[in-house]
Amino acid sequence: MLIVHVHVQVKPGCEDAFLEASLANARNSVQEPGVARFDVLRETADPTRFVLLEVYRDADAPARHKETAHYAAWRDAVADMMAVPRVGVKYQNLFPDDRGW
């Protein structure tokens, strides 16, 4: 498993549009065979900050995800909404073991 937390801060006033685009991307992403989870989270203290929690079944799945039409639509839709560039942090799964996904 490869887990990626994508930290996003959007411009004030873009929260709803970002959420709408991200939910559409997430709904399609969980249909991909290489995606175990795709969560959209919003910080409670600052509604302009989001985390996309992406859990991939193998190391090649993120590249396949980035080749999909729904990812391209999301990327293009949210590009001008970013207050700062998004940051992806990769994690290795330690617990539960991969069978727990």
Residue pairs with C-beta under 8 A, 6 or more apart in sequence:
1 36
1 55
1 56
1 57
1 92
1 93
1 98
1 101
2 55
2 56
2 58
2 59
2 61
2 62
2 90
2 91
2 92
2 93
3 53
3 54
3 55
3 56
3 90
3 91
3 92
3 93
4 52
4 53
4 54
4 55
4 56
4 62
4 88
4 89
4 90
4 91
5 51
5 52
5 53
5 54
5 88
5 89
5 91
6 51
6 52
6 54
6 86
6 87
6 88
6 89
7 49
7 50
7 51
7 86
7 87
7 88
7 89
8 18
8 49
8 50
8 51
8 52
8 78
8 82
8 86
9 48
9 49
9 50
9 82
9 83
9 84
10 18
10 48
10 49
10 50
10 78
10 81
10 82
10 83
11 48
11 81
11 82
11 83
12 48
12 83
14 48
14 81
15 42
15 47
15 48
17 77
17 78
17 81
18 50
18 78
18 81
19 40
19 42
19 50
21 73
21 74
21 77
21 78
22 40
22 50
22 52
22 74
22 78
23 40
24 70
24 73
24 74
25 38
25 70
25 71
25 73
25 74
26 38
26 39
26 40
26 52
28 68
28 70
29 35
29 38
29 54
29 65
29 68
29 70
29 71
30 37
30 38
32 61
32 64
32 65
32 68
33 57
34 56
34 57
34 58
34 60
34 61
34 64
34 65
35 54
35 55
35 56
35 57
35 61
35 65
36 55
36 56
36 57
36 101
37 53
37 54
37 55
37 101
38 52
38 53
38 54
38 55
39 51
39 52
39 53
39 54
40 50
40 52
40 53
41 50
41 51
41 52
41 53
42 49
42 50
43 49
43 50
43 51
48 83
54 62
54 65
55 93
55 101
56 62
56 65
57 101
65 71
93 101
